[in-house]
Amino acid sequence: MTASQNTPAASRHAITFVFITVLLDMVGFGLIMPVLPKLIESVGHMSLGDAALVSGWMFFAFSLAQFLFGPTMGNLSDAFGRRPLLLIAVAGLFIDYMIMSLAPSITWLYVGRALAGLLGSSYVIANAYIADVTAPENRAKAFGMMGAAFGLGFVIGPAIGGMIGEFGERLPFQVAAGVSAINFVYGYFVLPETLPPEKRRAFDWRRSNPLGTFKVFSSYPGVLPLCVVMFIYFFATSVYPAIWPFWGMAKFGWTEWLVGMSLAAFGVVAAVFQGGLSGPAVKRFGEHNTALIGMISATLVLFAYGSAPGFLFVMILFVLHGPEGFIHPMLSAIMSKAVAENAQGELQGGISSIMNIAMLTGNVFFAQLFGHFMSPGAMIVSPDIPFYTAGVIMVAALLLFLRVDHVKT
């Protein structure tokens, strides 16, 4: 299928493929989350607290690679089309999972994570796909559907990963590699191109400078303040990937299975809110107010998790946590309306840079915070301090967002 065949039917097929691609990528990612703490403990022969510190630096390697190369992927897709870049990204995930499933040392785990960040920019291209095939007024709902794919991936992946992780901490990585391989084969045969040649632009290395990508935000009115909000939001909420499995194991004694079940349960909530409720919420409240609801939700639950007495209470909190899923798609939709159509890939690359620099610093920060307050010599020994700290940071994001007006199209 060529770019010139970008008919409504082809557009629906492209959206379907991107949804499945994001879903399968998140299944693969979700598969490994419940067992990563045990894998690091096993390979590195270290305690849970020390493993959390290593995990934080691994995420730093992953996010740094995405920060450095995500903009390049977005700009390459603006120049050569979405299809080849998305296939390369999916192939990169397969290689990463194979490396981690065979890793004989901590060093090889770092190599795998860095490689995943280098090539695993599928969501950047996926969001550019959405911008290609949807009208501006429909993008909030479409971005919400991609969020639903993330949620569904976290239903399927962690549930399976938690179960098969009981048979060995490396098995989920091997299964994740198989999922990525299937995704690549599927995409190779059915993936349509959505960016016709006449809408492409020449590749420019200056646009791929990870710091230079921020220029896209200053070029369009009203975008830059939302970038600051997005950065603070991603920094605060990086507490979840930084410590969630370690927090559950340290505070409640969760097994890999319970960690997987908790992630799967939240995936259900995320899918319902992002996929089923984002469209109606936008229609009723508008994009700005829907994002505000998400901001309030994100702030409250961070403090609540720190006070959670047990697994059941955490499950109840997931319902309150659900509206947080509105934030990213709403902010992306608002900003996409203010950017030229031939710069959507650059915009998504810039958003990727914001997300990754916030999360690479946030993951290290919260992992270090967790490790410090779990060490025997700490003034207060508690796994909850990172959540309270993230809550305070999220208050700053909420207050700033209240001062930001709608981006004018």
ROZA-215683 format. One record per residue (C-alpha): residue number from 1; residue in one letter; x, y, z. Coordinates in Angstrom, 2 decimals, padded with zeros to 5 digits. Example, Ala and Ser with C-alpha at 12.3 -4.5 7.8 and 13.67 -1.06 7.14 Angstrom:
// residues 2
resi:1, resn:a, x:012.30, y:-004.50, z:007.80;
resi:2, resn:s, x:013.67, y:-001.06, z:007.14;
//
This chain:
// residues 409
resi:1, resn:m, x:000.00, y:000.00, z:000.00;
resi:2, resn:t, x:001.51, y:003.35, z:-001.00;
resi:3, resn:a, x:001.16, y:006.73, z:000.58;
resi:4, resn:s, x:-001.01, y:007.89, z:-002.27;
resi:5, resn:q, x:-003.58, y:005.33, z:-001.26;
resi:6, resn:n, x:-004.22, y:007.09, z:002.02;
resi:7, resn:t, x:-008.00, y:006.72, z:001.64;
resi:8, resn:p, x:-010.40, y:006.62, z:004.61;
resi:9, resn:a, x:-010.22, y:002.82, z:004.50;
resi:10, resn:a, x:-006.42, y:002.91, z:004.42;
resi:11, resn:s, x:-006.45, y:005.40, z:007.30;
resi:12, resn:r, x:-008.58, y:003.06, z:009.38;
resi:13, resn:h, x:-006.19, y:000.22, z:008.57;
resi:14, resn:a, x:-003.22, y:002.38, z:009.61;
resi:15, resn:i, x:-004.86, y:003.29, z:012.92;
resi:16, resn:t, x:-005.68, y:-000.37, z:013.53;
resi:17, resn:f, x:-002.10, y:-001.41, z:012.87;
resi:18, resn:v, x:-000.64, y:001.33, z:015.07;
resi:19, resn:f, x:-003.04, y:000.36, z:017.86;
resi:20, resn:i, x:-001.92, y:-003.26, z:017.61;
resi:21, resn:t, x:001.74, y:-002.24, z:017.39;
resi:22, resn:v, x:001.55, y:-000.15, z:020.55;
resi:23, resn:l, x:-000.47, y:-002.89, z:022.25;
resi:24, resn:l, x:002.08, y:-005.60, z:021.45;
resi:25, resn:d, x:005.00, y:-003.37, z:022.38;
resi:26, resn:m, x:003.42, y:-002.73, z:025.78;
resi:27, resn:v, x:002.64, y:-006.43, z:026.20;
resi:28, resn:g, x:006.33, y:-007.11, z:025.73;
resi:29, resn:f, x:007.31, y:-004.33, z:028.12;
resi:30, resn:g, x:004.71, y:-005.41, z:030.66;
resi:31, resn:l, x:005.92, y:-009.01, z:030.54;
resi:32, resn:i, x:009.30, y:-008.10, z:032.02;
resi:33, resn:m, x:008.29, y:-005.61, z:034.73;
resi:34, resn:p, x:007.26, y:-008.12, z:037.44;
resi:35, resn:v, x:010.52, y:-010.06, z:037.13;
resi:36, resn:l, x:013.07, y:-007.27, z:036.57;
resi:37, resn:p, x:013.80, y:-006.83, z:040.31;
resi:38, resn:k, x:014.55, y:-010.55, z:040.71;
resi:39, resn:l, x:016.63, y:-010.64, z:037.51;
resi:40, resn:i, x:018.80, y:-007.76, z:038.74;
resi:41, resn:e, x:019.11, y:-009.37, z:042.18;
resi:42, resn:s, x:020.07, y:-012.69, z:040.60;
resi:43, resn:v, x:022.52, y:-011.41, z:037.99;
resi:44, resn:g, x:024.11, y:-008.82, z:040.29;
resi:45, resn:h, x:023.94, y:-010.84, z:043.54;
resi:46, resn:m, x:022.54, y:-007.88, z:045.47;
resi:47, resn:s, x:019.74, y:-006.85, z:047.82;
resi:48, resn:l, x:016.33, y:-005.50, z:046.76;
resi:49, resn:g, x:017.29, y:-001.94, z:047.74;
resi:50, resn:d, x:020.50, y:-002.08, z:045.72;
resi:51, resn:a, x:018.60, y:-003.65, z:042.81;
resi:52, resn:a, x:016.27, y:-000.63, z:042.83;
resi:53, resn:l, x:019.28, y:001.67, z:042.44;
resi:54, resn:v, x:020.55, y:-000.38, z:039.48;
resi:55, resn:s, x:017.07, y:-000.38, z:037.94;
resi:56, resn:g, x:016.99, y:003.40, z:038.14;
resi:57, resn:w, x:020.29, y:003.70, z:036.30;
resi:58, resn:m, x:019.09, y:001.18, z:033.70;
resi:59, resn:f, x:016.08, y:003.33, z:033.04;
resi:60, resn:f, x:018.45, y:006.29, z:032.82;
resi:61, resn:a, x:020.37, y:004.49, z:030.05;
resi:62, resn:f, x:017.11, y:003.68, z:028.25;
resi:63, resn:s, x:015.70, y:007.19, z:028.50;
resi:64, resn:l, x:019.00, y:008.90, z:027.65;
resi:65, resn:a, x:019.21, y:006.88, z:024.42;
resi:66, resn:q, x:015.60, y:007.81, z:023.58;
resi:67, resn:f, x:016.26, y:011.45, z:024.40;
resi:68, resn:l, x:019.30, y:011.52, z:022.11;
resi:69, resn:f, x:017.81, y:009.56, z:019.20;
resi:70, resn:g, x:014.01, y:009.93, z:019.51;
resi:71, resn:p, x:014.03, y:013.30, z:017.69;
resi:72, resn:t, x:016.11, y:011.74, z:014.91;
resi:73, resn:m, x:013.52, y:009.00, z:014.48;
resi:74, resn:g, x:010.71, y:011.54, z:014.32;
resi:75, resn:n, x:012.50, y:013.70, z:011.76;
resi:76, resn:l, x:013.54, y:010.69, z:009.68;
resi:77, resn:s, x:009.88, y:009.69, z:009.54;
resi:78, resn:d, x:009.02, y:013.19, z:008.28;
resi:79, resn:a, x:011.58, y:012.69, z:005.48;
resi:80, resn:f, x:011.24, y:009.01, z:004.53;
resi:81, resn:g, x:007.80, y:008.01, z:005.78;
resi:82, resn:r, x:006.46, y:006.33, z:008.89;
resi:83, resn:r, x:006.61, y:002.67, z:007.78;
resi:84, resn:p, x:010.39, y:002.00, z:007.64;
resi:85, resn:l, x:011.12, y:003.80, z:010.89;
resi:86, resn:l, x:008.38, y:002.00, z:012.78;
resi:87, resn:l, x:009.62, y:-001.39, z:011.57;
resi:88, resn:i, x:013.17, y:-000.53, z:012.68;
resi:89, resn:a, x:011.88, y:000.45, z:016.11;
resi:90, resn:v, x:009.96, y:-002.82, z:016.52;
resi:91, resn:a, x:013.02, y:-004.83, z:015.47;
resi:92, resn:g, x:015.07, y:-002.99, z:018.08;
resi:93, resn:l, x:012.78, y:-004.20, z:020.85;
resi:94, resn:f, x:013.23, y:-007.82, z:019.72;
resi:95, resn:i, x:017.04, y:-007.47, z:019.93;
resi:96, resn:d, x:016.80, y:-005.86, z:023.36;
resi:97, resn:y, x:014.69, y:-008.63, z:024.86;
resi:98, resn:m, x:016.99, y:-011.32, z:023.47;
resi:99, resn:i, x:020.05, y:-009.62, z:024.96;
resi:100, resn:m, x:018.40, y:-009.30, z:028.37;
resi:101, resn:s, x:017.16, y:-012.90, z:028.33;
resi:102, resn:l, x:020.76, y:-014.10, z:027.88;
resi:103, resn:a, x:022.60, y:-011.42, z:029.88;
resi:104, resn:p, x:025.42, y:-012.95, z:031.98;
resi:105, resn:s, x:026.14, y:-009.71, z:033.87;
resi:106, resn:i, x:024.69, y:-006.34, z:034.88;
resi:107, resn:t, x:026.70, y:-004.72, z:032.08;
resi:108, resn:w, x:024.74, y:-006.66, z:029.45;
resi:109, resn:l, x:021.47, y:-005.60, z:031.06;
resi:110, resn:y, x:022.59, y:-002.00, z:030.60;
resi:111, resn:v, x:023.47, y:-002.72, z:026.95;
resi:112, resn:g, x:020.01, y:-004.16, z:026.33;
resi:113, resn:r, x:018.23, y:-001.20, z:027.89;
resi:114, resn:a, x:020.34, y:001.34, z:026.00;
resi:115, resn:l, x:019.67, y:-000.46, z:022.70;
resi:116, resn:a, x:015.94, y:-000.47, z:023.43;
resi:117, resn:g, x:016.09, y:003.28, z:023.93;
resi:118, resn:l, x:018.10, y:003.79, z:020.76;
resi:119, resn:l, x:015.69, y:001.92, z:018.47;
resi:120, resn:g, x:012.54, y:001.58, z:020.54;
resi:121, resn:s, x:010.92, y:004.86, z:019.54;
resi:122, resn:s, x:007.80, y:003.24, z:018.15;
resi:123, resn:y, x:005.42, y:005.52, z:020.06;
resi:124, resn:v, x:007.01, y:008.61, z:018.46;
resi:125, resn:i, x:006.23, y:007.26, z:014.99;
resi:126, resn:a, x:002.85, y:005.94, z:016.17;
resi:127, resn:n, x:001.76, y:009.40, z:017.30;
resi:128, resn:a, x:002.95, y:010.89, z:014.00;
resi:129, resn:y, x:000.83, y:008.24, z:012.26;
resi:130, resn:i, x:-002.20, y:009.40, z:014.21;
resi:131, resn:a, x:-001.56, y:013.01, z:013.23;
resi:132, resn:d, x:-001.29, y:011.92, z:009.56;
resi:133, resn:v, x:-004.65, y:010.18, z:009.35;
resi:134, resn:t, x:-006.93, y:012.10, z:011.73;
resi:135, resn:a, x:-008.45, y:015.55, z:011.55;
resi:136, resn:p, x:-007.21, y:017.99, z:014.23;
resi:137, resn:e, x:-010.54, y:017.92, z:016.08;
resi:138, resn:n, x:-010.39, y:014.11, z:016.35;
resi:139, resn:r, x:-006.81, y:013.76, z:017.55;
resi:140, resn:a, x:-007.55, y:013.89, z:021.27;
resi:141, resn:k, x:-009.79, y:010.84, z:020.93;
resi:142, resn:a, x:-007.25, y:009.07, z:018.69;
resi:143, resn:f, x:-004.38, y:009.77, z:021.08;
resi:144, resn:g, x:-006.65, y:008.46, z:023.82;
resi:145, resn:m, x:-007.04, y:005.21, z:021.88;
resi:146, resn:m, x:-003.26, y:004.87, z:021.79;
resi:147, resn:g, x:-003.32, y:005.35, z:025.54;
resi:148, resn:a, x:-005.87, y:002.54, z:025.69;
resi:149, resn:a, x:-003.43, y:000.31, z:023.81;
resi:150, resn:f, x:-000.86, y:001.09, z:026.49;
resi:151, resn:g, x:-003.44, y:000.16, z:029.12;
resi:152, resn:l, x:-004.45, y:-003.09, z:027.46;
resi:153, resn:g, x:-000.79, y:-004.00, z:027.05;
resi:154, resn:f, x:-000.43, y:-003.57, z:030.78;
resi:155, resn:v, x:-003.40, y:-005.87, z:031.35;
resi:156, resn:i, x:-002.01, y:-008.71, z:029.26;
resi:157, resn:g, x:001.75, y:-008.30, z:029.69;
resi:158, resn:p, x:002.18, y:-008.08, z:033.49;
resi:159, resn:a, x:-000.47, y:-010.74, z:034.13;
resi:160, resn:i, x:001.37, y:-013.22, z:031.91;
resi:161, resn:g, x:004.78, y:-012.02, z:033.05;
resi:162, resn:g, x:003.84, y:-012.44, z:036.71;
resi:163, resn:m, x:002.63, y:-015.98, z:036.11;
resi:164, resn:i, x:005.47, y:-017.27, z:033.92;
resi:165, resn:g, x:008.00, y:-015.39, z:036.06;
resi:166, resn:e, x:007.33, y:-018.00, z:038.73;
resi:167, resn:f, x:009.15, y:-020.47, z:036.44;
resi:168, resn:g, x:012.24, y:-018.29, z:036.04;
resi:169, resn:e, x:013.08, y:-014.61, z:035.79;
resi:170, resn:r, x:014.45, y:-014.93, z:032.23;
resi:171, resn:l, x:011.46, y:-016.65, z:030.65;
resi:172, resn:p, x:009.32, y:-013.47, z:030.34;
resi:173, resn:f, x:012.11, y:-011.80, z:028.36;
resi:174, resn:q, x:012.15, y:-014.69, z:025.90;
resi:175, resn:v, x:008.38, y:-014.48, z:025.51;
resi:176, resn:a, x:008.62, y:-010.70, z:025.04;
resi:177, resn:a, x:011.17, y:-011.25, z:022.26;
resi:178, resn:g, x:008.72, y:-013.60, z:020.57;
resi:179, resn:v, x:005.93, y:-011.03, z:020.81;
resi:180, resn:s, x:008.15, y:-008.38, z:019.20;
resi:181, resn:a, x:009.13, y:-010.78, z:016.41;
resi:182, resn:i, x:005.45, y:-011.47, z:015.64;
resi:183, resn:n, x:004.76, y:-007.74, z:015.65;
resi:184, resn:f, x:007.57, y:-007.11, z:013.17;
resi:185, resn:v, x:006.35, y:-009.81, z:010.77;
resi:186, resn:y, x:002.80, y:-008.51, z:011.00;
resi:187, resn:g, x:003.92, y:-004.96, z:010.29;
resi:188, resn:y, x:006.17, y:-005.97, z:007.40;
resi:189, resn:f, x:003.25, y:-007.46, z:005.49;
resi:190, resn:v, x:000.33, y:-005.16, z:006.37;
resi:191, resn:l, x:001.70, y:-001.79, z:007.48;
resi:192, resn:p, x:000.56, y:001.03, z:005.16;
resi:193, resn:e, x:002.49, y:004.25, z:004.60;
resi:194, resn:t, x:000.51, y:007.33, z:005.66;
resi:195, resn:l, x:002.82, y:010.21, z:004.73;
resi:196, resn:p, x:002.68, y:010.84, z:000.96;
resi:197, resn:p, x:005.87, y:012.08, z:-000.78;
resi:198, resn:e, x:004.43, y:015.53, z:-001.43;
resi:199, resn:k, x:004.01, y:016.09, z:002.31;
resi:200, resn:r, x:007.52, y:015.01, z:003.27;
resi:201, resn:r, x:010.40, y:017.35, z:003.94;
resi:202, resn:a, x:014.14, y:016.99, z:003.63;
resi:203, resn:f, x:015.97, y:015.57, z:006.64;
resi:204, resn:d, x:017.98, y:018.18, z:008.53;
resi:205, resn:w, x:020.42, y:017.15, z:011.25;
resi:206, resn:r, x:019.88, y:020.47, z:012.99;
resi:207, resn:r, x:016.27, y:019.51, z:013.59;
resi:208, resn:s, x:017.44, y:016.22, z:015.12;
resi:209, resn:n, x:019.60, y:017.88, z:017.74;
resi:210, resn:p, x:017.92, y:016.64, z:020.97;
resi:211, resn:l, x:018.22, y:020.11, z:022.46;
resi:212, resn:g, x:017.39, y:021.82, z:019.17;
resi:213, resn:t, x:014.07, y:019.99, z:019.01;
resi:214, resn:f, x:012.81, y:022.29, z:021.71;
resi:215, resn:k, x:012.80, y:025.04, z:019.07;
resi:216, resn:v, x:009.61, y:023.55, z:017.65;
resi:217, resn:f, x:007.88, y:024.53, z:020.89;
resi:218, resn:s, x:009.09, y:028.12, z:020.86;
resi:219, resn:s, x:008.05, y:028.50, z:017.21;
resi:220, resn:y, x:004.34, y:028.16, z:017.93;
resi:221, resn:p, x:002.30, y:030.36, z:020.30;
resi:222, resn:g, x:001.17, y:028.83, z:023.56;
resi:223, resn:v, x:003.11, y:025.57, z:023.24;
resi:224, resn:l, x:006.11, y:026.30, z:025.47;
resi:225, resn:p, x:004.19, y:026.67, z:028.79;
resi:226, resn:l, x:002.54, y:023.30, z:028.20;
resi:227, resn:c, x:006.00, y:021.80, z:027.67;
resi:228, resn:v, x:007.00, y:022.88, z:031.15;
resi:229, resn:v, x:003.82, y:021.34, z:032.59;
resi:230, resn:m, x:004.49, y:018.12, z:030.69;
resi:231, resn:f, x:008.08, y:017.97, z:031.95;
resi:232, resn:i, x:007.09, y:018.35, z:035.61;
resi:233, resn:y, x:004.27, y:015.82, z:035.18;
resi:234, resn:f, x:006.53, y:013.18, z:033.64;
resi:235, resn:f, x:009.22, y:013.80, z:036.25;
resi:236, resn:a, x:006.78, y:013.31, z:039.13;
resi:237, resn:t, x:005.07, y:010.24, z:037.68;
resi:238, resn:s, x:008.37, y:008.56, z:036.83;
resi:239, resn:v, x:008.15, y:007.36, z:040.43;
resi:240, resn:y, x:005.96, y:004.50, z:039.16;
resi:241, resn:p, x:008.39, y:002.82, z:036.73;
resi:242, resn:a, x:011.25, y:003.68, z:039.10;
resi:243, resn:i, x:010.02, y:001.88, z:042.20;
resi:244, resn:w, x:006.61, y:000.18, z:041.76;
resi:245, resn:p, x:007.73, y:-003.49, z:041.80;
resi:246, resn:f, x:010.35, y:-002.75, z:044.48;
resi:247, resn:w, x:007.84, y:-000.76, z:046.56;
resi:248, resn:g, x:005.25, y:-003.55, z:046.44;
resi:249, resn:m, x:007.79, y:-006.19, z:047.40;
resi:250, resn:a, x:009.32, y:-004.09, z:050.19;
resi:251, resn:k, x:006.09, y:-002.72, z:051.71;
resi:252, resn:f, x:003.64, y:-005.59, z:051.24;
resi:253, resn:g, x:005.84, y:-008.57, z:050.42;
resi:254, resn:w, x:004.30, y:-008.95, z:046.95;
resi:255, resn:t, x:005.45, y:-011.85, z:044.80;
resi:256, resn:e, x:006.13, y:-011.48, z:041.06;
resi:257, resn:w, x:002.56, y:-012.71, z:040.50;
resi:258, resn:l, x:001.06, y:-009.99, z:042.71;
resi:259, resn:v, x:003.22, y:-007.32, z:041.09;
resi:260, resn:g, x:001.94, y:-008.53, z:037.72;
resi:261, resn:m, x:-001.67, y:-008.54, z:038.93;
resi:262, resn:s, x:-001.36, y:-004.99, z:040.26;
resi:263, resn:l, x:000.00, y:-003.76, z:036.93;
resi:264, resn:a, x:-002.67, y:-005.70, z:035.03;
resi:265, resn:a, x:-005.43, y:-004.24, z:037.20;
resi:266, resn:f, x:-004.19, y:-000.73, z:036.54;
resi:267, resn:g, x:-004.01, y:-001.57, z:032.85;
resi:268, resn:v, x:-007.74, y:-002.32, z:032.89;
resi:269, resn:v, x:-008.44, y:001.05, z:034.49;
resi:270, resn:a, x:-006.15, y:002.87, z:032.07;
resi:271, resn:a, x:-007.80, y:001.20, z:029.07;
resi:272, resn:v, x:-011.28, y:002.17, z:030.28;
resi:273, resn:f, x:-010.38, y:005.80, z:030.95;
resi:274, resn:q, x:-008.10, y:006.47, z:027.98;
resi:275, resn:g, x:-009.89, y:004.39, z:025.39;
resi:276, resn:g, x:-013.50, y:004.53, z:026.53;
resi:277, resn:l, x:-013.82, y:007.80, z:028.40;
resi:278, resn:s, x:-011.36, y:010.21, z:026.77;
resi:279, resn:g, x:-013.67, y:010.92, z:023.81;
resi:280, resn:p, x:-016.81, y:011.56, z:025.93;
resi:281, resn:a, x:-014.75, y:013.56, z:028.45;
resi:282, resn:v, x:-013.42, y:015.85, z:025.70;
resi:283, resn:k, x:-016.90, y:016.28, z:024.27;
resi:284, resn:r, x:-018.35, y:017.21, z:027.65;
resi:285, resn:f, x:-015.53, y:019.17, z:029.29;
resi:286, resn:g, x:-013.13, y:020.14, z:026.49;
resi:287, resn:e, x:-009.46, y:019.21, z:026.22;
resi:288, resn:h, x:-008.18, y:021.76, z:028.75;
resi:289, resn:n, x:-010.63, y:020.79, z:031.52;
resi:290, resn:t, x:-010.19, y:017.07, z:030.83;
resi:291, resn:a, x:-006.44, y:017.49, z:031.30;
resi:292, resn:l, x:-007.13, y:019.42, z:034.52;
resi:293, resn:i, x:-009.20, y:016.52, z:035.88;
resi:294, resn:g, x:-006.27, y:014.25, z:035.14;
resi:295, resn:m, x:-003.84, y:016.60, z:036.91;
resi:296, resn:i, x:-005.95, y:016.64, z:040.07;
resi:297, resn:s, x:-006.24, y:012.84, z:039.98;
resi:298, resn:a, x:-002.48, y:012.40, z:039.50;
resi:299, resn:t, x:-001.73, y:014.65, z:042.47;
resi:300, resn:l, x:-004.12, y:013.02, z:044.92;
resi:301, resn:v, x:-003.15, y:009.42, z:044.24;
resi:302, resn:l, x:000.56, y:010.01, z:044.76;
resi:303, resn:f, x:-000.09, y:010.95, z:048.39;
resi:304, resn:a, x:-002.63, y:008.15, z:048.73;
resi:305, resn:y, x:-000.25, y:005.40, z:047.59;
resi:306, resn:g, x:002.21, y:006.45, z:050.27;
resi:307, resn:s, x:-000.52, y:005.88, z:052.87;
resi:308, resn:a, x:-001.93, y:002.65, z:051.39;
resi:309, resn:p, x:-002.30, y:-000.10, z:054.05;
resi:310, resn:g, x:-002.61, y:-003.07, z:051.68;
resi:311, resn:f, x:-003.28, y:-004.60, z:048.27;
resi:312, resn:l, x:-007.06, y:-004.04, z:048.33;
resi:313, resn:f, x:-006.66, y:-000.34, z:049.10;
resi:314, resn:v, x:-004.20, y:-000.03, z:046.21;
resi:315, resn:m, x:-006.77, y:-001.62, z:043.88;
resi:316, resn:i, x:-009.38, y:000.92, z:045.00;
resi:317, resn:l, x:-006.94, y:003.76, z:044.39;
resi:318, resn:f, x:-006.56, y:002.63, z:040.79;
resi:319, resn:v, x:-010.07, y:003.91, z:040.03;
resi:320, resn:l, x:-009.14, y:007.36, z:041.37;
resi:321, resn:h, x:-005.88, y:007.12, z:039.44;
resi:322, resn:g, x:-007.62, y:006.44, z:036.11;
resi:323, resn:p, x:-008.20, y:010.05, z:034.96;
resi:324, resn:e, x:-004.44, y:010.67, z:035.01;
resi:325, resn:g, x:-004.44, y:008.88, z:031.67;
resi:326, resn:f, x:-006.13, y:011.93, z:030.14;
resi:327, resn:i, x:-003.10, y:014.18, z:030.66;
resi:328, resn:h, x:-000.68, y:013.02, z:027.97;
resi:329, resn:p, x:-003.20, y:012.63, z:025.11;
resi:330, resn:m, x:-004.90, y:015.93, z:025.96;
resi:331, resn:l, x:-001.66, y:017.90, z:026.07;
resi:332, resn:s, x:-000.47, y:016.19, z:022.86;
resi:333, resn:a, x:-003.74, y:017.01, z:021.11;
resi:334, resn:i, x:-003.70, y:020.64, z:022.23;
resi:335, resn:m, x:-000.12, y:021.12, z:021.03;
resi:336, resn:s, x:-000.66, y:019.24, z:017.74;
resi:337, resn:k, x:-003.32, y:021.79, z:016.75;
resi:338, resn:a, x:-000.81, y:024.59, z:017.02;
resi:339, resn:v, x:001.88, y:022.94, z:014.85;
resi:340, resn:a, x:002.03, y:022.73, z:011.05;
resi:341, resn:e, x:000.97, y:019.44, z:009.47;
resi:342, resn:n, x:004.43, y:018.78, z:008.01;
resi:343, resn:a, x:006.03, y:019.17, z:011.46;
resi:344, resn:q, x:003.96, y:016.60, z:013.37;
resi:345, resn:g, x:006.87, y:014.14, z:013.45;
resi:346, resn:e, x:009.14, y:016.88, z:014.78;
resi:347, resn:l, x:006.54, y:017.78, z:017.41;
resi:348, resn:q, x:006.25, y:014.16, z:018.56;
resi:349, resn:g, x:010.03, y:013.92, z:018.64;
resi:350, resn:g, x:010.15, y:017.03, z:020.79;
resi:351, resn:i, x:007.48, y:015.64, z:023.14;
resi:352, resn:s, x:009.53, y:012.45, z:023.27;
resi:353, resn:s, x:012.57, y:014.50, z:024.30;
resi:354, resn:i, x:010.64, y:016.18, z:027.09;
resi:355, resn:m, x:009.24, y:012.88, z:028.32;
resi:356, resn:n, x:012.56, y:011.11, z:028.23;
resi:357, resn:i, x:014.69, y:013.78, z:029.85;
resi:358, resn:a, x:012.07, y:014.12, z:032.60;
resi:359, resn:m, x:011.85, y:010.38, z:033.12;
resi:360, resn:l, x:015.58, y:009.68, z:032.88;
resi:361, resn:t, x:016.26, y:012.21, z:035.63;
resi:362, resn:g, x:013.12, y:011.28, z:037.55;
resi:363, resn:n, x:013.82, y:007.55, z:037.53;
resi:364, resn:v, x:017.32, y:008.00, z:038.88;
resi:365, resn:f, x:016.06, y:010.50, z:041.46;
resi:366, resn:f, x:013.26, y:008.30, z:042.79;
resi:367, resn:a, x:015.32, y:005.09, z:042.64;
resi:368, resn:q, x:018.06, y:006.79, z:044.66;
resi:369, resn:l, x:015.45, y:008.16, z:047.07;
resi:370, resn:f, x:013.95, y:004.68, z:047.51;
resi:371, resn:g, x:017.35, y:003.08, z:048.01;
resi:372, resn:h, x:018.36, y:005.72, z:050.57;
resi:373, resn:f, x:015.23, y:005.40, z:052.69;
resi:374, resn:m, x:015.38, y:001.61, z:052.52;
resi:375, resn:s, x:018.96, y:001.47, z:053.81;
resi:376, resn:p, x:019.41, y:000.53, z:057.48;
resi:377, resn:g, x:021.30, y:003.76, z:058.22;
resi:378, resn:a, x:018.50, y:006.10, z:057.04;
resi:379, resn:m, x:016.91, y:008.47, z:059.56;
resi:380, resn:i, x:013.51, y:007.17, z:058.40;
resi:381, resn:v, x:013.29, y:003.68, z:056.91;
resi:382, resn:s, x:010.25, y:003.71, z:054.64;
resi:383, resn:p, x:009.44, y:002.73, z:051.04;
resi:384, resn:d, x:006.78, y:005.48, z:050.88;
resi:385, resn:i, x:008.95, y:008.63, z:050.87;
resi:386, resn:p, x:009.28, y:008.70, z:047.05;
resi:387, resn:f, x:005.49, y:008.85, z:046.64;
resi:388, resn:y, x:005.11, y:011.75, z:049.05;
resi:389, resn:t, x:007.94, y:013.59, z:047.31;
resi:390, resn:a, x:006.37, y:012.99, z:043.89;
resi:391, resn:g, x:003.06, y:014.30, z:045.23;
resi:392, resn:v, x:004.65, y:017.61, z:046.20;
resi:393, resn:i, x:006.25, y:017.93, z:042.75;
resi:394, resn:m, x:002.91, y:017.16, z:041.10;
resi:395, resn:v, x:001.29, y:020.00, z:043.03;
resi:396, resn:a, x:003.69, y:022.35, z:041.22;
resi:397, resn:a, x:002.60, y:020.93, z:037.84;
resi:398, resn:l, x:-001.05, y:021.38, z:038.76;
resi:399, resn:l, x:-000.61, y:024.99, z:039.85;
resi:400, resn:l, x:001.31, y:025.84, z:036.68;
resi:401, resn:f, x:-001.30, y:024.19, z:034.48;
resi:402, resn:l, x:-004.01, y:026.31, z:036.09;
resi:403, resn:r, x:-002.22, y:029.36, z:034.67;
resi:404, resn:v, x:-001.94, y:027.99, z:031.14;
resi:405, resn:d, x:-004.59, y:028.98, z:028.59;
resi:406, resn:h, x:-005.68, y:026.89, z:025.64;
resi:407, resn:v, x:-003.18, y:026.80, z:022.80;
resi:408, resn:k, x:-004.73, y:028.77, z:019.97;
resi:409, resn:t, x:-004.90, y:027.04, z:016.62;
//
